[in-house]
């Protein structure tokens, strides 16, 4: 809802995004899969950096989508490691 306030604060937006992304992958760390957590965190950090800094000008958006393509296989690996997925 903060996006619709008269004044948007980009730094607060970045902090909210970082907290949300970290909270969403914390269960992977709690399951004891630190390596997978690190890989996902690295991809998310790269994506955040590309989104926030726009280091390649107009190509940064393309690079962002290239980085985001690395995320689904990692999340699927995490999902396959769940006890509820092992029977299938």
N, C-alpha and C positions, 0 to 999 in steps of 0.2 A: 504494500500500500504506500510505501514511502516514495515510490517513483512518481506518484501523482501529487506530491506536495509542491508548493510554489518554488521551493529551492531544493535542488537535488545535490547531494554531496557525494562526489565520485569516490572519495576515500572510504566513506562509510559503506557504500555499495560494494566496494572491493572486499572490505572486511566481512560483510554479510555473506558474500559469495564464498569466501575462503572458509568461513565457519560452517556453512551449509555443506560444501563439498567434503570437508574433513569429517563432519558428523555422519555423512552418508556412507563413508567407507570404514568407519571405526569398527563395525562388527567384524570385518575381515581381520583386523588386528586382534580383536578379542578372541577370535577363533584360533589364534596362534600362527597365522600365516603372515609373518612379518615381511617375507620377501615379496609376496604378491601385493601386500599393502604398499610397500615401497615403490613397486613398479607403477601401481595405479596413482600413487601420490606424485610420482615424477611426471607422469603424463598430465595430470591435472595442473601441476605447477607450470609445465610448459604451456598448456592451453591458457592458463590465467595470464602468464607473461605475454603471450602473443596477443591476447584480447586487450590487456591493459596498456601495454607500451606501444603497440603497433609498430614494431621495429622495421618491417619491410614495406612500409607504406601501404599501397593498395593490395600488395601480395600477402600481407599479414592475415587477411581474412581467409585466403586460400590455405595458408600454412596452418591456421587454426583448425580448419576442417581436415587437413591432413593429419594433424595431431589427434584430433578427436576420433579418427578411424582406428587408432591404436587401443582405444578404451573398451569397446564391446567384447573383443576376445578375452581380455583380462577379467571383465565382469562375468563373462560366461564361465571362465575357469573357477571363479569364486563360487558361482551358483552350483557348478557340478560337484564342488567339494562339500556341499551341505549334506547333512545326514538324510534329509528328506529326498534328496536327488539320487542317492546311491542305489536305491532299489530299482530305479528305472534304467 
